[in-house]
Amino acid sequence: MIGLIVEYDGKKLIYSSDIEGPQIEDYAEEIIRENPDILILDGFPTYLFGKMINRINMKRAKNNITRIVKGAYIQP
């Protein structure tokens, strides 16, 4: 993952630069594991849809974003 993690005064911010959604499960898992207080998550590259990106990639990104929100922000 190319990104930035900043920790200060017990708070954590993640800026997830250029991970395309995230459409890769390992990136989603890393974000969940880091459990940020603030997350700046890049979006899915819809401008590449039909050229380099397909519906499967878009669905993976959507599912991973849902997992991130549930895993990183909803604490038991």
Backbone atoms as SQL, in Angstrom:
CREATE TABLE atoms (id INTEGER PRIMARY KEY, chain TEXT, resi INTEGER, resn TEXT, atom TEXT, x REAL, y REAL, z REAL);
INSERT INTO atoms VALUES
  (1, 'A', 1, 'MET', 'N', 0.845, -1.174, 0.000),
  (2, 'A', 1, 'MET', 'CA', 0.000, 0.000, 0.000),
  (3, 'A', 1, 'MET', 'C', 0.891, 1.238, 0.000),
  (4, 'A', 2, 'ILE', 'N', 0.555, 2.163, -0.841),
  (5, 'A', 2, 'ILE', 'CA', 1.233, 3.450, -0.836),
  (6, 'A', 2, 'ILE', 'C', 0.320, 4.394, -0.081),
  (7, 'A', 3, 'GLY', 'N', 0.805, 4.925, 0.993),
  (8, 'A', 3, 'GLY', 'CA', -0.029, 5.805, 1.794),
  (9, 'A', 3, 'GLY', 'C', 0.773, 6.432, 2.903),
  (10, 'A', 4, 'LEU', 'N', 0.056, 6.997, 3.842),
  (11, 'A', 4, 'LEU', 'CA', 0.703, 7.698, 4.938),
  (12, 'A', 4, 'LEU', 'C', -0.095, 7.435, 6.210),
  (13, 'A', 5, 'ILE', 'N', 0.619, 7.092, 7.273),
  (14, 'A', 5, 'ILE', 'CA', 0.013, 6.927, 8.581),
  (15, 'A', 5, 'ILE', 'C', 0.653, 7.947, 9.512),
  (16, 'A', 6, 'VAL', 'N', -0.188, 8.754, 10.152),
  (17, 'A', 6, 'VAL', 'CA', 0.287, 9.755, 11.090),
  (18, 'A', 6, 'VAL', 'C', -0.358, 9.460, 12.443),
  (19, 'A', 7, 'GLU', 'N', 0.492, 9.324, 13.462),
  (20, 'A', 7, 'GLU', 'CA', -0.005, 9.133, 14.821),
  (21, 'A', 7, 'GLU', 'C', 0.462, 10.306, 15.663),
  (22, 'A', 8, 'TYR', 'N', -0.493, 10.891, 16.404),
  (23, 'A', 8, 'TYR', 'CA', -0.168, 12.027, 17.252),
  (24, 'A', 8, 'TYR', 'C', -1.159, 12.081, 18.408),
  (25, 'A', 9, 'ASP', 'N', -0.642, 12.164, 19.591),
  (26, 'A', 9, 'ASP', 'CA', -1.455, 12.344, 20.794),
  (27, 'A', 9, 'ASP', 'C', -2.547, 11.275, 20.921),
  (28, 'A', 10, 'GLY', 'N', -2.183, 10.032, 20.607),
  (29, 'A', 10, 'GLY', 'CA', -3.103, 8.911, 20.750),
  (30, 'A', 10, 'GLY', 'C', -4.111, 8.752, 19.631),
  (31, 'A', 11, 'LYS', 'N', -4.008, 9.551, 18.588),
  (32, 'A', 11, 'LYS', 'CA', -4.917, 9.473, 17.440),
  (33, 'A', 11, 'LYS', 'C', -4.133, 9.047, 16.202),
  (34, 'A', 12, 'LYS', 'N', -4.836, 8.384, 15.290),
  (35, 'A', 12, 'LYS', 'CA', -4.179, 7.897, 14.074),
  (36, 'A', 12, 'LYS', 'C', -4.975, 8.314, 12.840),
  (37, 'A', 13, 'LEU', 'N', -4.253, 8.852, 11.855),
  (38, 'A', 13, 'LEU', 'CA', -4.817, 9.226, 10.562),
  (39, 'A', 13, 'LEU', 'C', -4.153, 8.392, 9.484),
  (40, 'A', 14, 'ILE', 'N', -4.946, 7.875, 8.562),
  (41, 'A', 14, 'ILE', 'CA', -4.400, 7.179, 7.394),
  (42, 'A', 14, 'ILE', 'C', -4.869, 7.905, 6.146),
  (43, 'A', 15, 'TYR', 'N', -3.917, 8.202, 5.280),
  (44, 'A', 15, 'TYR', 'CA', -4.195, 8.733, 3.942),
  (45, 'A', 15, 'TYR', 'C', -3.804, 7.623, 2.984),
  (46, 'A', 16, 'SER', 'N', -4.782, 7.049, 2.298),
  (47, 'A', 16, 'SER', 'CA', -4.523, 5.880, 1.449),
  (48, 'A', 16, 'SER', 'C', -4.341, 6.293, -0.004),
  (49, 'A', 17, 'SER', 'N', -3.206, 6.792, -0.300),
  (50, 'A', 17, 'SER', 'CA', -2.912, 7.292, -1.629),
  (51, 'A', 17, 'SER', 'C', -2.850, 6.167, -2.662),
  (52, 'A', 18, 'ASP', 'N', -3.628, 6.308, -3.710),
  (53, 'A', 18, 'ASP', 'CA', -3.501, 5.493, -4.915),
  (54, 'A', 18, 'ASP', 'C', -3.602, 3.984, -4.688),
  (55, 'A', 19, 'ILE', 'N', -4.664, 3.539, -3.995),
  (56, 'A', 19, 'ILE', 'CA', -4.864, 2.091, -3.885),
  (57, 'A', 19, 'ILE', 'C', -6.116, 1.644, -4.614),
  (58, 'A', 20, 'GLU', 'N', -6.685, 2.523, -5.408),
  (59, 'A', 20, 'GLU', 'CA', -7.786, 2.209, -6.309),
  (60, 'A', 20, 'GLU', 'C', -9.007, 1.632, -5.621),
  (61, 'A', 21, 'GLY', 'N', -9.382, 2.179, -4.534),
  (62, 'A', 21, 'GLY', 'CA', -10.684, 1.787, -4.055),
  (63, 'A', 21, 'GLY', 'C', -10.894, 1.440, -2.615),
  (64, 'A', 22, 'PRO', 'N', -10.272, 0.562, -2.011),
  (65, 'A', 22, 'PRO', 'CA', -9.225, -0.394, -2.395),
  (66, 'A', 22, 'PRO', 'C', -9.826, -1.663, -2.984),
  (67, 'A', 23, 'GLN', 'N', -9.332, -2.062, -4.121),
  (68, 'A', 23, 'GLN', 'CA', -9.836, -3.281, -4.731),
  (69, 'A', 23, 'GLN', 'C', -9.003, -4.506, -4.352),
  (70, 'A', 24, 'ILE', 'N', -7.943, -4.326, -3.606),
  (71, 'A', 24, 'ILE', 'CA', -7.094, -5.437, -3.178),
  (72, 'A', 24, 'ILE', 'C', -7.355, -5.718, -1.703),
  (73, 'A', 25, 'GLU', 'N', -7.720, -6.947, -1.402),
  (74, 'A', 25, 'GLU', 'CA', -8.111, -7.329, -0.048),
  (75, 'A', 25, 'GLU', 'C', -7.010, -7.091, 0.980),
  (76, 'A', 26, 'ASP', 'N', -5.765, -7.319, 0.616),
  (77, 'A', 26, 'ASP', 'CA', -4.650, -7.107, 1.554),
  (78, 'A', 26, 'ASP', 'C', -4.585, -5.653, 2.024),
  (79, 'A', 27, 'TYR', 'N', -4.881, -4.703, 1.142),
  (80, 'A', 27, 'TYR', 'CA', -4.873, -3.292, 1.522),
  (81, 'A', 27, 'TYR', 'C', -5.996, -3.005, 2.513),
  (82, 'A', 28, 'ALA', 'N', -7.160, -3.586, 2.247),
  (83, 'A', 28, 'ALA', 'CA', -8.286, -3.412, 3.164),
  (84, 'A', 28, 'ALA', 'C', -7.941, -3.974, 4.539),
  (85, 'A', 29, 'GLU', 'N', -7.328, -5.140, 4.568),
  (86, 'A', 29, 'GLU', 'CA', -6.947, -5.759, 5.840),
  (87, 'A', 29, 'GLU', 'C', -5.947, -4.895, 6.601),
  (88, 'A', 30, 'GLU', 'N', -5.011, -4.309, 5.891),
  (89, 'A', 30, 'GLU', 'CA', -4.017, -3.453, 6.557),
  (90, 'A', 30, 'GLU', 'C', -4.678, -2.233, 7.188),
  (91, 'A', 31, 'ILE', 'N', -5.623, -1.632, 6.481),
  (92, 'A', 31, 'ILE', 'CA', -6.329, -0.470, 7.024),
  (93, 'A', 31, 'ILE', 'C', -7.131, -0.874, 8.254),
  (94, 'A', 32, 'ILE', 'N', -7.824, -1.998, 8.174),
  (95, 'A', 32, 'ILE', 'CA', -8.607, -2.491, 9.315),
  (96, 'A', 32, 'ILE', 'C', -7.688, -2.753, 10.505),
  (97, 'A', 33, 'ARG', 'N', -6.559, -3.380, 10.255),
  (98, 'A', 33, 'ARG', 'CA', -5.602, -3.694, 11.320),
  (99, 'A', 33, 'ARG', 'C', -5.073, -2.430, 11.979),
  (100, 'A', 34, 'GLU', 'N', -4.852, -1.386, 11.208),
  (101, 'A', 34, 'GLU', 'CA', -4.344, -0.117, 11.739),
  (102, 'A', 34, 'GLU', 'C', -5.397, 0.627, 12.556),
  (103, 'A', 35, 'ASN', 'N', -6.675, 0.381, 12.270),
  (104, 'A', 35, 'ASN', 'CA', -7.796, 0.963, 13.015),
  (105, 'A', 35, 'ASN', 'C', -7.656, 2.478, 13.193),
  (106, 'A', 36, 'PRO', 'N', -7.668, 3.235, 12.099),
  (107, 'A', 36, 'PRO', 'CA', -7.464, 4.676, 12.202),
  (108, 'A', 36, 'PRO', 'C', -8.659, 5.406, 12.807),
  (109, 'A', 37, 'ASP', 'N', -8.381, 6.537, 13.438),
  (110, 'A', 37, 'ASP', 'CA', -9.437, 7.427, 13.910),
  (111, 'A', 37, 'ASP', 'C', -9.989, 8.245, 12.751),
  (112, 'A', 38, 'ILE', 'N', -9.112, 8.583, 11.813),
  (113, 'A', 38, 'ILE', 'CA', -9.490, 9.331, 10.614),
  (114, 'A', 38, 'ILE', 'C', -8.919, 8.590, 9.410),
  (115, 'A', 39, 'LEU', 'N', -9.751, 8.397, 8.388),
  (116, 'A', 39, 'LEU', 'CA', -9.308, 7.713, 7.170),
  (117, 'A', 39, 'LEU', 'C', -9.663, 8.566, 5.960),
  (118, 'A', 40, 'ILE', 'N', -8.661, 8.858, 5.156),
  (119, 'A', 40, 'ILE', 'CA', -8.872, 9.530, 3.875),
  (120, 'A', 40, 'ILE', 'C', -8.603, 8.462, 2.828),
  (121, 'A', 41, 'LEU', 'N', -9.673, 7.940, 2.256),
  (122, 'A', 41, 'LEU', 'CA', -9.602, 6.787, 1.356),
  (123, 'A', 41, 'LEU', 'C', -9.847, 7.225, -0.073),
  (124, 'A', 42, 'ASP', 'N', -8.937, 6.858, -0.944),
  (125, 'A', 42, 'ASP', 'CA', -9.123, 7.217, -2.347),
  (126, 'A', 42, 'ASP', 'C', -10.299, 6.447, -2.926),
  (127, 'A', 43, 'GLY', 'N', -10.833, 6.927, -4.006),
  (128, 'A', 43, 'GLY', 'CA', -11.990, 6.309, -4.639),
  (129, 'A', 43, 'GLY', 'C', -11.612, 5.360, -5.749),
  (130, 'A', 44, 'PHE', 'N', -12.589, 4.609, -6.175),
  (131, 'A', 44, 'PHE', 'CA', -12.413, 3.689, -7.286),
  (132, 'A', 44, 'PHE', 'C', -12.253, 4.490, -8.571),
  (133, 'A', 45, 'PRO', 'N', -11.302, 4.107, -9.446),
  (134, 'A', 45, 'PRO', 'CA', -11.035, 4.887, -10.659),
  (135, 'A', 45, 'PRO', 'C', -12.085, 4.639, -11.757),
  (136, 'A', 46, 'THR', 'N', -13.264, 5.209, -11.578),
  (137, 'A', 46, 'THR', 'CA', -14.351, 4.964, -12.528),
  (138, 'A', 46, 'THR', 'C', -14.016, 5.448, -13.938),
  (139, 'A', 47, 'TYR', 'N', -13.120, 6.395, -14.060),
  (140, 'A', 47, 'TYR', 'CA', -12.737, 6.874, -15.390),
  (141, 'A', 47, 'TYR', 'C', -12.020, 5.796, -16.205),
  (142, 'A', 48, 'LEU', 'N', -11.550, 4.730, -15.539),
  (143, 'A', 48, 'LEU', 'CA', -10.893, 3.620, -16.248),
  (144, 'A', 48, 'LEU', 'C', -11.851, 2.464, -16.527),
  (145, 'A', 49, 'PHE', 'N', -13.122, 2.602, -16.113),
  (146, 'A', 49, 'PHE', 'CA', -14.096, 1.536, -16.287),
  (147, 'A', 49, 'PHE', 'C', -14.280, 1.237, -17.774),
  (148, 'A', 50, 'GLY', 'N', -14.172, -0.043, -18.103),
  (149, 'A', 50, 'GLY', 'CA', -14.307, -0.475, -19.491),
  (150, 'A', 50, 'GLY', 'C', -12.996, -0.508, -20.250),
  (151, 'A', 51, 'LYS', 'N', -11.976, 0.155, -19.725),
  (152, 'A', 51, 'LYS', 'CA', -10.663, 0.154, -20.374),
  (153, 'A', 51, 'LYS', 'C', -9.711, -0.760, -19.620),
  (154, 'A', 52, 'MET', 'N', -9.472, -0.439, -18.352),
  (155, 'A', 52, 'MET', 'CA', -8.550, -1.231, -17.530),
  (156, 'A', 52, 'MET', 'C', -9.255, -1.855, -16.326),
  (157, 'A', 53, 'ILE', 'N', -10.459, -1.401, -16.033),
  (158, 'A', 53, 'ILE', 'CA', -11.198, -1.819, -14.851),
  (159, 'A', 53, 'ILE', 'C', -12.539, -2.409, -15.292),
  (160, 'A', 54, 'ASN', 'N', -12.955, -3.482, -14.604),
  (161, 'A', 54, 'ASN', 'CA', -14.227, -4.104, -14.945),
  (162, 'A', 54, 'ASN', 'C', -15.148, -4.164, -13.726),
  (163, 'A', 55, 'ARG', 'N', -16.340, -4.740, -13.905),
  (164, 'A', 55, 'ARG', 'CA', -17.324, -4.816, -12.821),
  (165, 'A', 55, 'ARG', 'C', -16.816, -5.639, -11.640),
  (166, 'A', 56, 'ILE', 'N', -16.045, -6.664, -11.897),
  (167, 'A', 56, 'ILE', 'CA', -15.497, -7.485, -10.813),
  (168, 'A', 56, 'ILE', 'C', -14.600, -6.640, -9.915),
  (169, 'A', 57, 'ASN', 'N', -13.722, -5.836, -10.521),
  (170, 'A', 57, 'ASN', 'CA', -12.857, -4.941, -9.743),
  (171, 'A', 57, 'ASN', 'C', -13.674, -3.946, -8.935),
  (172, 'A', 58, 'MET', 'N', -14.725, -3.400, -9.549),
  (173, 'A', 58, 'MET', 'CA', -15.550, -2.417, -8.858),
  (174, 'A', 58, 'MET', 'C', -16.274, -3.067, -7.665),
  (175, 'A', 59, 'LYS', 'N', -16.771, -4.283, -7.861),
  (176, 'A', 59, 'LYS', 'CA', -17.454, -4.977, -6.773),
  (177, 'A', 59, 'LYS', 'C', -16.483, -5.282, -5.635),
  (178, 'A', 60, 'ARG', 'N', -15.268, -5.717, -5.974),
  (179, 'A', 60, 'ARG', 'CA', -14.261, -5.979, -4.944),
  (180, 'A', 60, 'ARG', 'C', -13.969, -4.718, -4.137),
  (181, 'A', 61, 'ALA', 'N', -13.808, -3.595, -4.829),
  (182, 'A', 61, 'ALA', 'CA', -13.528, -2.332, -4.135),
  (183, 'A', 61, 'ALA', 'C', -14.686, -1.967, -3.207),
  (184, 'A', 62, 'LYS', 'N', -15.907, -2.089, -3.685),
  (185, 'A', 62, 'LYS', 'CA', -17.080, -1.764, -2.865),
  (186, 'A', 62, 'LYS', 'C', -17.143, -2.660, -1.632),
  (187, 'A', 63, 'ASN', 'N', -16.937, -3.958, -1.816),
  (188, 'A', 63, 'ASN', 'CA', -16.963, -4.895, -0.689),
  (189, 'A', 63, 'ASN', 'C', -15.853, -4.587, 0.320),
  (190, 'A', 64, 'ASN', 'N', -14.684, -4.249, -0.176),
  (191, 'A', 64, 'ASN', 'CA', -13.564, -3.932, 0.722),
  (192, 'A', 64, 'ASN', 'C', -13.799, -2.633, 1.486),
  (193, 'A', 65, 'ILE', 'N', -14.392, -1.651, 0.837),
  (194, 'A', 65, 'ILE', 'CA', -14.709, -0.409, 1.543),
  (195, 'A', 65, 'ILE', 'C', -15.703, -0.692, 2.664),
  (196, 'A', 66, 'THR', 'N', -16.685, -1.522, 2.388),
  (197, 'A', 66, 'THR', 'CA', -17.660, -1.899, 3.419),
  (198, 'A', 66, 'THR', 'C', -16.966, -2.604, 4.570),
  (199, 'A', 67, 'ARG', 'N', -16.059, -3.518, 4.268),
  (200, 'A', 67, 'ARG', 'CA', -15.306, -4.221, 5.311),
  (201, 'A', 67, 'ARG', 'C', -14.476, -3.250, 6.138),
  (202, 'A', 68, 'ILE', 'N', -13.863, -2.279, 5.492),
  (203, 'A', 68, 'ILE', 'CA', -13.044, -1.286, 6.209),
  (204, 'A', 68, 'ILE', 'C', -13.912, -0.506, 7.179),
  (205, 'A', 69, 'VAL', 'N', -15.050, -0.027, 6.708),
  (206, 'A', 69, 'VAL', 'CA', -15.919, 0.781, 7.561),
  (207, 'A', 69, 'VAL', 'C', -16.396, -0.054, 8.756),
  (208, 'A', 70, 'LYS', 'N', -16.826, -1.261, 8.514),
  (209, 'A', 70, 'LYS', 'CA', -17.289, -2.117, 9.600),
  (210, 'A', 70, 'LYS', 'C', -16.158, -2.537, 10.515),
  (211, 'A', 71, 'GLY', 'N', -15.029, -2.920, 9.945),
  (212, 'A', 71, 'GLY', 'CA', -13.913, -3.431, 10.729),
  (213, 'A', 71, 'GLY', 'C', -13.139, -2.379, 11.492),
  (214, 'A', 72, 'ALA', 'N', -12.985, -1.221, 10.901),
  (215, 'A', 72, 'ALA', 'CA', -12.159, -0.191, 11.523),
  (216, 'A', 72, 'ALA', 'C', -12.947, 0.749, 12.417),
  (217, 'A', 73, 'TYR', 'N', -14.243, 0.837, 12.211),
  (218, 'A', 73, 'TYR', 'CA', -14.997, 1.868, 12.914),
  (219, 'A', 73, 'TYR', 'C', -16.081, 1.360, 13.851),
  (220, 'A', 74, 'ILE', 'N', -16.574, 0.176, 13.648),
  (221, 'A', 74, 'ILE', 'CA', -17.600, -0.364, 14.533),
  (222, 'A', 74, 'ILE', 'C', -16.910, -1.296, 15.510),
  (223, 'A', 75, 'GLN', 'N', -16.715, -0.811, 16.716),
  (224, 'A', 75, 'GLN', 'CA', -15.994, -1.577, 17.727),
  (225, 'A', 75, 'GLN', 'C', -16.988, -2.354, 18.595),
  (226, 'A', 76, 'PRO', 'N', -16.642, -3.600, 18.959),
  (227, 'A', 76, 'PRO', 'CA', -17.545, -4.411, 19.801),
  (228, 'A', 76, 'PRO', 'C', -17.636, -3.863, 21.216);
